[in-house]
């Protein structure tokens, strides 16, 4: 009876032990139970020997390209195989990839013979920045890993997992909506006397603002004479500027050619041209009876190109390139083109008005007066008529007012500065 009781108790103890073992096994995560661990110490050991030792310990084949070399000093204790490979290879500039049941080790350089095995390709679509511009801003280390499609504005990345992730993160930082600058401009033509009057009025009413380094700070920018005066800040914007020239327009001493409004992204350029194309018939001869004629065009008028750059303090660097051109007939019948152009960079606050002057043009007009009837007589009519040549000098004045529009901000935000 006692013996039977002991046998029954031993069976219960064995069953409990089996249950505990099964419970312990189930508590171990499958990944940990099957994971290959590496334990080893390397002291200035050749990389090839290190890879052989790891392969022998784990029973996993590790194949390295012939160029793989270096020295390893490292202590590993129960480190997962892939983590151990990362610790061994990363400081030496190498990486690895698993192919089936073995690992391939090599350089992440695109020139490496095993780069196709180590790399993958991903296409990134950019929204706010040009693909070529974004690629140029990437680190030189990644230039060989990217290709640009300017038509679709995409960047194709080919590299290791780490390289692709890093390049995508850098592109995400670059691909951010940037502010744009809306430029309101008034292009007008005034007589020289009226232009001098405007200079005096605006120097008095306005305030000098910061200008390019090395430029004296008076007020009016005069491109022709070379007197650089920074800028005039009319705090009321274009509305105040137009109010000050209304009298000149009404009296015929000033004429507004155009009041364009154009926009450009931060760092990009915008250009406007106001003028016409004139066509001339040009005849050429080779000295024989054969001649040929063709039409040649000459573009004249007013062009304004600007490139804004928004500063962190809300001011705008403006690179401005105005040009005024006109064509007159020369002594031989061919056109002569008179062009005045300039290029400068100034600093303007958001909403301030920059005044550009000094783009002068001298025109000659010929007028004839005669006594009625008598002036039309042959020969004798010369005694009763006269011809007078007049020279009129005018000046083109350009008023520019930039307005910064940040992402999400509506376009119409300053009705007081708008032209009506």
C-alpha positions as CSV (number, residue, x, y, z in Angstrom):
1,X,0.0,0.0,0.0
2,X,2.8,2.4,0.9
3,X,4.7,1.4,-2.2
4,X,1.7,2.1,-4.4
5,X,1.3,5.5,-2.8
6,X,5.0,6.3,-3.5
7,X,4.7,5.3,-7.2
8,X,1.6,7.5,-7.6
9,X,3.4,10.4,-6.0
10,X,6.4,10.0,-8.3
11,X,4.1,10.0,-11.3
12,X,2.5,13.2,-10.2
13,X,5.9,14.8,-9.6
14,X,7.1,13.8,-13.1
15,X,3.9,15.2,-14.7
16,X,4.4,18.6,-12.8
17,X,8.0,18.7,-13.9
18,X,7.0,18.2,-17.6
19,X,4.4,20.9,-17.3
20,X,6.9,23.3,-15.9
21,X,9.4,22.5,-18.7
22,X,6.7,23.0,-21.3
23,X,5.8,26.3,-19.7
24,X,9.3,27.5,-19.7
25,X,9.8,26.6,-23.4
26,X,6.6,28.5,-24.4
27,X,7.8,31.6,-22.5
28,X,10.9,31.9,-24.6
29,X,10.2,33.9,-27.8
30,X,10.6,31.9,-31.0
31,X,13.1,34.5,-32.4
32,X,15.3,34.3,-29.3
33,X,15.2,30.5,-29.2
34,X,16.3,30.1,-32.8
35,X,18.6,33.2,-33.0
36,X,22.2,32.6,-33.8
37,X,24.5,34.3,-31.3
38,X,28.2,35.2,-31.6
39,X,30.7,35.3,-28.7
40,X,34.3,36.1,-29.5
41,X,37.2,38.5,-28.8
42,X,39.2,40.1,-31.6
43,X,42.3,42.1,-31.0
44,X,43.7,43.8,-34.1
45,X,42.6,40.8,-36.1
46,X,42.5,40.7,-39.9
47,X,39.0,41.1,-41.2
48,X,39.1,38.0,-43.3
49,X,40.1,36.0,-40.2
50,X,37.2,37.6,-38.2
51,X,34.7,36.6,-40.9
52,X,36.0,33.0,-41.0
53,X,35.8,32.7,-37.2
54,X,32.2,34.0,-37.1
55,X,31.3,31.7,-40.0
56,X,32.9,28.7,-38.2
57,X,31.2,29.5,-34.9
58,X,27.7,30.0,-36.3
59,X,27.8,27.5,-39.1
60,X,26.6,30.2,-41.6
61,X,28.6,30.8,-44.8
62,X,29.9,34.4,-45.1
63,X,31.3,35.4,-48.5
64,X,33.3,38.6,-49.0
65,X,34.4,40.3,-52.1
66,X,38.2,40.3,-52.7
67,X,38.7,44.0,-51.9
68,X,37.4,43.6,-48.3
69,X,40.2,44.2,-45.8
70,X,40.9,45.8,-42.5
71,X,41.6,45.2,-38.9
72,X,39.1,44.5,-36.1
73,X,39.3,45.0,-32.3
74,X,36.1,44.0,-30.7
75,X,34.5,41.9,-27.9
76,X,31.3,40.1,-28.6
77,X,29.2,38.3,-26.1
78,X,26.0,36.6,-27.1
79,X,25.4,39.1,-29.9
80,X,22.9,38.2,-32.7
81,X,24.7,37.3,-35.9
82,X,23.5,40.3,-38.0
83,X,24.2,42.7,-35.2
84,X,27.7,41.3,-34.9
85,X,28.3,41.7,-38.6
86,X,27.1,45.3,-38.4
87,X,29.5,46.0,-35.5
88,X,32.4,44.4,-37.4
89,X,31.8,45.9,-40.9
90,X,30.3,49.4,-40.4
91,X,33.5,51.0,-38.9
92,X,35.4,49.8,-42.0
93,X,32.9,51.1,-44.5
94,X,31.4,47.7,-45.5
95,X,28.0,46.3,-45.4
96,X,26.3,42.9,-45.9
97,X,23.2,41.3,-47.4
98,X,21.6,37.9,-46.8
99,X,21.1,35.8,-49.9
100,X,19.2,32.6,-49.3
101,X,21.0,31.0,-46.3
102,X,24.3,32.8,-46.6
103,X,25.7,36.4,-46.3
104,X,27.6,38.5,-48.8
105,X,29.9,41.2,-47.5
106,X,31.2,44.1,-49.6
107,X,31.5,47.8,-50.2
108,X,28.4,50.0,-50.6
109,X,30.1,51.9,-53.4
110,X,28.3,51.8,-56.8
111,X,31.5,50.6,-58.4
112,X,31.6,47.5,-56.2
113,X,31.0,44.2,-58.2
114,X,28.4,43.1,-55.6
115,X,26.6,46.4,-55.4
116,X,23.6,45.1,-57.3
117,X,23.2,42.4,-54.5
118,X,23.6,45.0,-51.7
119,X,21.3,47.7,-53.1
120,X,17.7,48.4,-54.0
121,X,16.0,51.2,-56.0
122,X,13.3,53.6,-54.9
123,X,11.7,56.6,-56.8
124,X,10.9,59.7,-54.8
125,X,8.4,62.3,-56.2
126,X,9.2,65.9,-55.1
127,X,6.4,68.5,-54.6
128,X,8.0,71.8,-53.8
129,X,11.5,71.8,-55.1
130,X,13.0,71.0,-58.4
131,X,14.6,67.5,-58.6
132,X,17.8,68.8,-60.1
133,X,18.1,71.5,-57.4
134,X,17.4,69.0,-54.6
135,X,20.0,66.5,-56.0
136,X,22.6,69.3,-56.1
137,X,22.1,70.0,-52.4
138,X,22.6,66.4,-51.4
139,X,25.9,65.4,-49.8
140,X,28.6,64.6,-52.4
141,X,28.8,61.2,-50.7
142,X,25.4,60.3,-52.2
143,X,25.7,62.0,-55.6
144,X,26.5,58.6,-57.3
145,X,23.4,57.1,-55.8
146,X,20.8,59.4,-57.4
147,X,19.5,60.1,-60.8
148,X,17.2,63.0,-61.7
149,X,14.1,63.1,-63.9
150,X,13.3,66.8,-64.4
151,X,10.2,66.1,-66.6
152,X,8.4,64.2,-63.8
153,X,10.4,65.9,-61.0
154,X,11.5,62.7,-59.4
155,X,14.7,61.4,-57.9
156,X,15.7,57.8,-58.3
157,X,17.7,56.4,-55.5
158,X,19.8,53.2,-55.7
159,X,21.7,52.1,-52.6
160,X,21.8,50.0,-49.5
161,X,18.9,50.1,-47.0
162,X,20.8,52.7,-44.9
163,X,21.7,54.8,-47.9
164,X,18.2,54.9,-49.3
165,X,16.8,55.8,-45.9
166,X,19.3,58.6,-45.4
167,X,18.8,60.1,-48.9
168,X,15.0,60.0,-48.5
169,X,15.3,61.8,-45.1
170,X,17.5,64.5,-46.7
171,X,15.1,64.9,-49.6
172,X,12.2,65.3,-47.2
173,X,14.0,68.1,-45.4
174,X,14.6,69.9,-48.7
175,X,11.1,69.3,-50.2
176,X,9.4,71.9,-48.1
177,X,7.0,74.6,-49.3
178,X,8.9,77.9,-49.5
179,X,7.6,81.5,-49.4
180,X,7.0,83.4,-52.6
181,X,7.4,87.0,-53.3
182,X,4.7,89.0,-55.1
183,X,6.2,92.0,-56.9
184,X,4.0,94.9,-57.7
185,X,5.6,97.3,-60.1
186,X,4.8,100.6,-61.8
187,X,6.7,101.5,-65.0
188,X,6.3,105.1,-66.0
189,X,8.0,107.7,-68.2
190,X,8.5,111.2,-66.9
191,X,10.2,114.3,-68.2
192,X,13.7,115.1,-66.8
193,X,12.4,118.0,-64.8
194,X,9.6,115.9,-63.3
195,X,12.1,113.2,-62.5
196,X,14.2,115.6,-60.6
197,X,11.2,116.8,-58.7
198,X,10.4,113.2,-57.7
199,X,13.9,112.7,-56.5
200,X,13.6,115.7,-54.2
201,X,10.2,114.8,-52.9
202,X,11.0,111.2,-52.2
203,X,14.3,111.9,-50.6
204,X,12.5,114.2,-48.3
205,X,9.4,112.1,-47.6
206,X,11.0,108.7,-47.7
207,X,13.7,107.2,-45.5
208,X,16.9,105.7,-46.5
209,X,17.1,101.9,-46.0
210,X,20.0,99.5,-46.0
211,X,21.6,98.8,-49.3
212,X,24.4,96.7,-50.7
213,X,27.7,96.6,-48.7
214,X,29.9,99.5,-49.9
215,X,27.0,101.5,-51.3
216,X,26.5,105.0,-50.0
217,X,23.1,105.5,-48.4
218,X,21.3,108.5,-50.0
219,X,18.0,107.5,-51.5
220,X,17.3,107.4,-55.2
221,X,18.9,104.7,-57.4
222,X,20.3,106.3,-60.5
223,X,21.7,103.7,-62.9
224,X,22.9,105.9,-65.6
225,X,24.9,108.4,-63.6
226,X,26.3,105.6,-61.4
227,X,25.2,107.3,-58.2
228,X,24.1,104.4,-56.0
229,X,21.7,105.6,-53.3
230,X,20.4,102.5,-51.7
231,X,16.6,102.8,-51.7
232,X,13.7,105.0,-50.7
233,X,11.4,103.4,-48.2
234,X,7.8,104.7,-48.8
235,X,6.0,103.2,-45.9
236,X,2.6,103.6,-47.6
237,X,3.7,101.4,-50.4
238,X,2.8,101.9,-54.0
239,X,-0.4,103.7,-53.0
240,X,1.6,106.5,-51.5
241,X,4.0,106.6,-54.4
242,X,1.2,106.8,-57.0
243,X,-0.5,109.6,-55.0
244,X,2.7,111.6,-55.2
245,X,2.9,111.4,-59.0
246,X,-0.8,111.8,-59.8
247,X,-0.3,115.5,-60.4
248,X,2.5,114.8,-62.9
249,X,0.3,112.4,-64.8
250,X,-2.6,114.8,-64.9
251,X,-0.4,117.6,-66.2
252,X,1.1,115.4,-68.9
253,X,4.6,115.3,-67.5
254,X,4.4,111.6,-66.7
255,X,2.9,108.6,-68.3
256,X,2.4,105.2,-66.8
257,X,3.4,102.5,-69.2
258,X,2.3,99.5,-67.2
259,X,1.6,98.3,-63.6
260,X,2.5,94.5,-63.7
261,X,2.1,92.1,-60.8
262,X,4.3,89.0,-60.9
263,X,5.4,86.4,-58.4
264,X,8.5,84.3,-57.9
265,X,9.4,81.5,-55.5
266,X,12.1,82.2,-53.0
267,X,15.4,81.9,-54.9
268,X,13.7,81.7,-58.3
269,X,13.6,84.3,-61.1
270,X,10.7,86.0,-62.8
271,X,10.8,88.3,-65.8
272,X,8.4,90.7,-67.6
273,X,8.8,92.4,-70.9
274,X,6.8,95.4,-72.1
275,X,7.6,96.4,-75.7
276,X,7.3,95.3,-79.3
277,X,9.2,93.5,-82.0
278,X,10.2,95.7,-85.0
279,X,10.9,94.0,-88.3
280,X,13.3,95.3,-90.9
281,X,13.9,94.1,-94.4
282,X,17.6,93.3,-94.9
283,X,18.9,92.8,-98.5
284,X,22.2,91.2,-99.2
285,X,24.1,90.8,-102.4
286,X,27.1,88.7,-103.4
287,X,28.3,91.2,-105.9
288,X,26.6,89.5,-108.8
289,X,23.0,89.9,-109.9
290,X,21.8,87.5,-107.2
291,X,20.3,89.2,-104.2
292,X,18.4,87.9,-101.2
293,X,16.1,89.5,-98.7
294,X,15.1,88.5,-95.2
295,X,13.2,89.9,-92.3
296,X,15.1,90.7,-89.1
297,X,13.5,91.5,-85.9
298,X,14.6,93.8,-83.1
299,X,12.9,93.7,-79.7
300,X,12.7,97.0,-77.9
301,X,10.9,98.1,-74.8
302,X,11.2,97.7,-71.1
303,X,12.1,94.4,-69.4
304,X,12.4,93.7,-65.7
305,X,13.9,90.6,-64.2
306,X,14.1,90.0,-60.5
307,X,15.2,87.2,-58.2
308,X,14.0,87.4,-54.6
309,X,15.6,85.8,-51.6
310,X,13.6,85.9,-48.3
311,X,15.8,86.6,-45.2
312,X,15.0,85.1,-41.8
313,X,14.1,88.6,-40.4
314,X,11.3,89.1,-43.0
315,X,13.4,91.3,-45.4
316,X,13.8,90.6,-49.0
317,X,17.1,90.5,-51.0
318,X,16.1,91.6,-54.5
319,X,18.4,91.0,-57.5
320,X,17.0,93.5,-60.0
321,X,17.9,93.7,-63.7
322,X,16.0,96.5,-65.5
323,X,16.6,97.3,-69.2
324,X,15.2,100.0,-71.4
325,X,15.8,99.9,-75.2
326,X,14.6,101.9,-78.2
327,X,15.3,101.7,-81.9
328,X,15.7,104.6,-84.3
329,X,16.6,104.7,-88.0
330,X,20.3,105.3,-88.7
331,X,21.9,107.3,-91.5
332,X,22.0,104.2,-93.8
333,X,18.4,103.2,-93.1
334,X,19.4,100.4,-90.7
335,X,18.1,100.6,-87.2
336,X,20.2,101.8,-84.3
337,X,19.3,100.3,-80.9
338,X,19.8,102.3,-77.7
339,X,19.9,100.2,-74.6
340,X,20.2,101.1,-70.9
341,X,20.6,98.2,-68.5
342,X,21.7,97.6,-65.0
343,X,22.0,94.9,-62.4
344,X,22.0,95.3,-58.6
345,X,21.0,93.6,-55.4
346,X,19.3,95.6,-52.7
347,X,17.6,94.8,-49.3
348,X,14.0,95.8,-49.0
349,X,11.6,95.3,-46.1
350,X,8.3,93.5,-46.8
351,X,5.9,96.0,-48.3
352,X,8.4,98.8,-48.8
353,X,8.8,100.5,-52.2
354,X,12.0,100.6,-54.1
355,X,12.4,103.4,-56.7
356,X,14.6,102.9,-59.7
357,X,15.5,105.9,-61.9
358,X,18.1,107.2,-64.2
359,X,17.1,105.1,-67.3
360,X,17.0,108.1,-69.6
361,X,16.2,108.4,-73.2
362,X,16.7,111.3,-75.6
363,X,14.4,111.5,-78.6
364,X,14.5,113.9,-81.5
365,X,11.3,115.1,-83.2
366,X,11.1,117.1,-86.4
367,X,8.1,119.4,-86.9
368,X,7.2,121.6,-90.0
369,X,5.2,124.8,-90.0
370,X,4.1,126.7,-93.1
371,X,1.9,129.5,-94.3
372,X,-1.3,128.0,-95.8
373,X,-1.3,127.8,-99.6
374,X,1.9,129.7,-100.0
375,X,3.9,127.1,-98.2
376,X,2.8,124.5,-100.8
377,X,4.1,126.4,-103.8
378,X,7.1,124.7,-105.6
379,X,10.4,126.3,-104.8
380,X,8.9,129.5,-103.4
381,X,7.1,127.5,-100.8
382,X,10.4,127.1,-98.9
383,X,10.3,130.8,-98.1
384,X,6.9,130.4,-96.4
385,X,7.7,127.2,-94.4
386,X,10.2,126.2,-91.7
387,X,11.4,122.9,-90.2
388,X,12.2,122.7,-86.5
389,X,14.0,119.9,-84.7
390,X,13.4,119.3,-81.0
391,X,15.1,117.1,-78.5
392,X,13.1,115.7,-75.7
393,X,14.7,113.9,-72.8
394,X,12.6,111.5,-70.8
395,X,13.4,109.2,-67.9
396,X,11.9,105.8,-67.1
397,X,11.1,105.4,-63.4
398,X,10.3,102.0,-62.0
399,X,8.6,101.6,-58.6
400,X,8.9,98.1,-57.1
401,X,7.1,96.9,-53.9
402,X,7.7,93.2,-52.8
403,X,5.3,91.3,-50.6
404,X,6.2,88.0,-49.0
405,X,3.5,85.3,-49.1
406,X,4.2,82.4,-46.8
407,X,2.7,78.9,-47.4
408,X,-1.0,78.9,-46.7
409,X,-1.3,82.7,-46.7
410,X,-3.9,84.1,-49.2
411,X,-2.6,86.1,-52.1
412,X,-4.6,89.2,-51.5
413,X,-3.5,90.5,-48.2
414,X,-2.6,94.2,-48.8
415,X,-5.4,95.9,-50.6
416,X,-4.0,99.3,-49.6
417,X,-1.0,98.6,-51.7
418,X,-2.8,97.2,-54.7
419,X,-3.2,99.2,-57.9
420,X,-6.7,99.9,-58.9
